Amino acid sequence: MDKLNKITVPASQKLRQLQKMVHDIKNNEGGIMNKIKKLKVKAPPRVPRRDYTSDTCSLSWNPSK
């Protein structure tokens, strides 16, 4: 039984280390993906069309009159 413990204990420690490494990689992967998404160029916001033209606006309101 002693020999079995000597074999299994290091193996279980290595398995835990491997699981921790995989867990850390998965956590960091999300952070990297978020950074990449933030770096992508976003399209400019859409501005609604004007209800008026610049000519009619200047004719209807004139502060100097």
N, CA and C of each residue as an Amber inpcrd file, in Angstrom:
protein
   195
   0.8260000  -1.1980000   0.0000000   0.0000000   0.0000000   0.0000000
   0.8650000   1.2560000   0.0000000   1.9880000   1.1550000   0.6760000
   2.9120000   2.2850000   0.7400000   3.4600000   2.6260000  -0.6500000
   3.7670000   1.5870000  -1.4140000   4.2900000   1.8060000  -2.7630000
   3.2400000   2.4660000  -3.6480000   2.0000000   2.0680000  -3.4750000
   0.9060000   2.6460000  -4.2630000   0.7530000   4.1330000  -3.9530000
   0.8400000   4.5040000  -2.6810000   0.7640000   5.9160000  -2.2920000
   1.9160000   6.7200000  -2.8970000   3.1060000   6.1370000  -2.9240000
   4.2580000   6.8380000  -3.4830000   4.0660000   7.1130000  -4.9730000
   3.3440000   6.2540000  -5.6440000   3.1060000   6.4310000  -7.0790000
   1.9490000   7.3960000  -7.3270000   0.8680000   7.2520000  -6.5810000
  -0.3450000   8.0230000  -6.8650000  -0.2790000   9.4660000  -6.3830000
   0.4150000   9.7440000  -5.3030000   0.4680000  11.1060000  -4.7680000
   1.1180000  12.0690000  -5.7670000   2.2870000  11.7710000  -6.3120000
   2.8530000  12.6990000  -7.2980000   1.9680000  12.8340000  -8.5450000
   1.3310000  11.7410000  -8.9390000   0.4680000  11.7920000 -10.1190000
  -0.7390000  12.6880000  -9.8640000  -1.3100000  12.6070000  -8.6830000
  -2.4720000  13.4450000  -8.3820000  -2.0630000  14.9150000  -8.2630000
  -0.8640000  15.1690000  -7.7470000  -0.3720000  16.5490000  -7.6760000
  -0.1620000  17.1120000  -9.0790000   0.3990000  16.3090000  -9.9580000
   0.6090000  16.7650000 -11.3330000  -0.7260000  16.9760000 -12.0320000
  -1.7010000  16.1320000 -11.7440000  -3.0300000  16.2930000 -12.3310000
  -3.6620000  17.5930000 -11.8500000  -3.5360000  17.9030000 -10.5670000
  -4.0680000  19.1600000 -10.0340000  -3.3760000  20.3600000 -10.6720000
  -2.0630000  20.2680000 -10.8410000  -1.3300000  21.3550000 -11.4900000
  -1.8060000  21.5530000 -12.9270000  -2.0200000  20.4480000 -13.6170000
  -2.4960000  20.5200000 -14.9930000  -3.8960000  21.1250000 -15.0560000
  -4.7700000  20.7050000 -14.1380000  -6.1250000  21.2580000 -14.0940000
  -6.0860000  22.7570000 -13.8040000  -5.1990000  23.1710000 -12.9020000
  -5.0720000  24.5960000 -12.5800000  -4.5750000  25.3750000 -13.7920000
  -3.6150000  24.8160000 -14.5250000  -3.1110000  25.4780000 -15.7200000
  -4.2160000  25.6400000 -16.7630000  -5.0020000  24.5950000 -16.9660000
  -6.1040000  24.6600000 -17.9310000  -7.1180000  25.7030000 -17.4860000
  -7.4250000  25.7250000 -16.2060000  -8.3790000  26.6990000 -15.6630000
  -7.8720000  28.1310000 -15.8660000  -6.5980000  28.3580000 -15.5860000
  -6.0090000  29.6920000 -15.7670000  -6.0230000  30.1100000 -17.2360000
  -5.7260000  29.1740000 -18.1200000  -5.7320000  29.4840000 -19.5510000
  -7.1320000  29.8630000 -20.0010000  -8.1280000  29.1260000 -19.5300000
  -9.5160000  29.4410000 -19.9080000  -9.9140000  30.8190000 -19.3950000
  -9.5230000  31.1650000 -18.1920000  -9.8510000  32.4840000 -17.6380000
  -9.1600000  33.5910000 -18.4220000  -7.9060000  33.3910000 -18.7630000
  -7.1620000  34.4090000 -19.5020000  -7.6470000  34.5360000 -20.9350000
  -8.1400000  33.4500000 -21.5000000  -8.6200000  33.4710000 -22.8730000
  -9.7730000  34.4460000 -23.0170000 -10.6610000  34.4790000 -22.0440000
 -11.7760000  35.4170000 -22.0880000 -11.2910000  36.8460000 -22.0540000
 -10.2890000  37.1200000 -21.2500000  -9.7390000  38.4630000 -21.1780000
  -9.0850000  38.8780000 -22.4820000  -8.4000000  37.9470000 -23.1040000
  -7.7490000  38.2440000 -24.3800000  -8.8010000  38.5010000 -25.4490000
  -9.8580000  37.7100000 -25.4550000 -10.9140000  37.9010000 -26.4550000
 -11.5970000  39.2470000 -26.2650000 -11.8180000  39.6440000 -25.0330000
 -12.4330000  40.9530000 -24.7830000 -11.5270000  42.0790000 -25.2660000
 -10.2280000  41.9480000 -25.0600000  -9.2910000  42.9700000 -25.5290000
  -9.3090000  43.0620000 -27.0490000  -9.3740000  41.9180000 -27.7160000
  -9.4170000  41.9170000 -29.1790000 -10.7010000  42.5690000 -29.6690000
 -11.8100000  42.2840000 -29.0120000 -13.0830000  42.8850000 -29.4120000
 -13.0510000  44.3970000 -29.2380000 -12.3940000  44.8780000 -28.2010000
 -12.3030000  46.3200000 -27.9660000 -11.4140000  46.9900000 -29.0060000
 -10.4300000  46.2610000 -29.5290000  -9.5250000  46.8300000 -30.5130000
 -10.1670000  46.9730000 -31.8890000 -11.2050000  46.1930000 -32.1510000
 -11.8660000  46.2760000 -33.4510000 -12.4450000  47.6690000 -33.6380000
 -12.3830000  48.1440000 -34.8720000 -12.8900000  49.4750000 -35.1790000
 -14.4120000  49.4100000 -35.2390000 -15.0350000  50.2590000 -34.4570000
 -16.4900000  50.2960000 -34.4410000 -16.9710000  51.2880000 -35.4870000
 -18.1130000  50.9940000 -36.0800000 -18.6900000  51.8960000 -37.0690000
 -19.1920000  53.1560000 -36.3680000 -19.1210000  54.2970000 -37.0350000
 -19.6160000  55.5260000 -36.4050000 -21.1270000  55.4460000 -36.2070000
 -21.6490000  56.1260000 -35.2110000 -23.0920000  56.0590000 -34.9660000
 -23.8670000  56.6980000 -36.1080000 -25.0640000  56.1980000 -36.3340000
 -25.9070000  56.7550000 -37.3900000 -26.6120000  57.9980000 -36.8710000
 -26.5750000  59.0240000 -37.6770000 -27.2180000  60.2820000 -37.3250000
 -28.5030000  60.3770000 -38.1430000 -29.6190000  60.7470000 -37.5200000
 -30.8650000  60.8400000 -38.2850000 -30.7920000  61.9450000 -39.3310000
 -31.5410000  61.7640000 -40.4100000 -31.5760000  62.7880000 -41.4570000
 -32.2060000  64.0510000 -40.9160000 -31.7710000  65.1830000 -41.4430000
 -32.3340000  66.4580000 -41.0090000 -33.7160000  66.6340000 -41.6180000
 -34.5900000  67.2800000 -40.8820000 -35.9410000  67.5430000 -41.3650000
 -35.9790000  68.8070000 -42.2060000 -34.8980000  69.5160000 -42.2770000
 -34.8620000  70.7890000 -42.9870000 -33.6080000  70.8550000 -43.8420000
 -33.6090000  71.7730000 -44.7580000 -32.3980000  72.0110000 -45.5420000
 -31.7320000  73.2640000 -45.0060000 -30.4810000  73.4230000 -45.2880000
 -29.7570000  74.5740000 -44.7440000 -30.2490000  75.8890000 -45.3500000
 -30.7920000  75.8740000 -46.5910000 -31.2920000  77.1030000 -47.2180000
 -32.5340000  77.6250000 -46.5110000 -33.4810000  76.7660000 -46.2310000
 -34.7170000  77.2230000 -45.5920000 -34.4620000  77.6470000 -44.1610000
 -33.5030000  77.0490000 -43.5330000 -33.1890000  77.4120000 -42.1490000
 -32.6540000  78.8380000 -42.0860000 -31.7780000  79.1840000 -42.9870000
 -31.1950000  80.5250000 -42.9490000 -32.2170000  81.5890000 -43.3410000
 -33.2040000  81.2350000 -44.1480000 -34.2230000  82.2020000 -44.5540000
 -35.2700000  82.4300000 -43.4640000 -35.5890000  81.3860000 -42.7230000
 -36.6660000  81.5170000 -41.7440000 -36.2060000  82.1920000 -40.4570000
 -34.9480000  82.1210000 -40.1200000 -34.4680000  82.7250000 -38.8800000
 -33.2130000  83.5150000 -39.1720000 -33.2570000  84.7810000 -38.9050000
 -32.1030000  85.6350000 -39.1410000 -31.9420000  86.5450000 -37.9250000
 -30.8960000  86.4020000 -37.1480000 -30.7520000  87.1780000 -35.9170000
 -30.4880000  88.6720000 -36.1530000 -30.0520000  89.0610000 -37.3320000
 -29.7430000  90.4720000 -37.5730000 -30.9870000  91.3180000 -37.8470000
 -32.1260000  90.7220000 -38.1460000 -33.3540000  91.4890000 -38.4340000
 -34.0610000  91.9200000 -37.1930000
